[in-house]
Amino acid sequence: MARLDLVSEPAVIQKRDLQTTITIVARNPALTAEELVAAVRPTLDALALPPQARWWLGGEIEENAVATEAVFAFLPLCMLMI
């Protein structure tokens, strides 16, 4: 079901939005990123996290959202110029 790999990382506390982070990487060659997220989202939503803790998706999902937002930001201007 899962394989855990120990990886040597620099001794640096990683932060995102000024909050300490723990990064979890998941890959399944049989699923796309969207399918994998759809499969694990119910479990993530059901986690009983402390009030100061939260989770969010990064990587391919986040990059796709940023790229889509950039395209749609200039789409009306492009249509007007055409």
C-alpha positions in Angstrom: 0.0 0.0 0.0 2.8 2.4 0.9 6.5 2.7 0.7 8.4 4.9 3.1 11.7 6.3 2.1 14.1 8.0 4.4 15.7 11.0 2.7 18.4 13.2 4.0 17.2 16.8 4.0 19.0 20.0 5.1 18.5 20.9 8.8 16.2 23.8 8.0 12.7 24.4 9.3 10.5 24.8 6.2 7.8 27.5 6.4 4.9 28.5 4.1 3.0 31.6 4.8 5.1 32.0 8.0 3.9 28.6 9.3 6.1 25.6 10.0 5.3 22.9 7.4 5.5 19.2 7.0 5.6 18.1 3.4 4.1 14.8 2.3 4.6 13.5 -1.2 2.3 11.0 -2.8 2.6 9.3 -6.2 0.6 6.6 -7.8 1.6 5.8 -11.4 -1.9 4.5 -12.1 -3.7 7.7 -11.2 -3.5 11.3 -12.3 -3.0 14.0 -9.7 -6.7 15.0 -9.8 -7.8 11.3 -9.3 -5.3 10.9 -6.4 -6.6 14.0 -4.7 -10.2 12.9 -5.1 -9.3 9.6 -3.5 -7.6 11.1 -0.4 -9.6 14.3 0.1 -12.4 12.6 2.2 -9.7 11.3 4.6 -7.9 14.7 4.8 -11.2 16.5 5.4 -12.0 14.1 8.3 -8.7 14.7 10.1 -9.1 16.1 13.6 -6.5 18.8 13.4 -5.7 21.3 16.1 -7.1 24.8 15.4 -3.7 26.2 14.4 -3.0 23.3 11.9 -4.3 23.1 8.4 -3.6 21.2 5.2 -3.4 22.3 1.6 -2.5 20.8 -1.8 0.7 21.9 -3.6 2.8 20.6 -6.4 1.1 19.8 -9.7 -2.4 20.8 -8.4 -1.2 24.2 -7.1 0.8 24.9 -10.3 -2.2 24.0 -12.5 -4.4 26.4 -10.5 -1.8 29.3 -10.8 -1.4 28.7 -14.6 -5.2 28.6 -15.1 -5.7 31.8 -13.2 -3.0 33.5 -15.2 -4.6 32.5 -18.5 -8.1 33.6 -17.5 -6.8 36.9 -16.1 -5.8 38.0 -19.6 -8.5 36.2 -21.6 -11.0 39.1 -21.7 -8.2 41.4 -23.0 -7.2 39.0 -25.7 -10.8 38.6 -26.8 -11.2 42.3 -27.0 -8.0 42.7 -29.0 -9.1 40.0 -31.5 
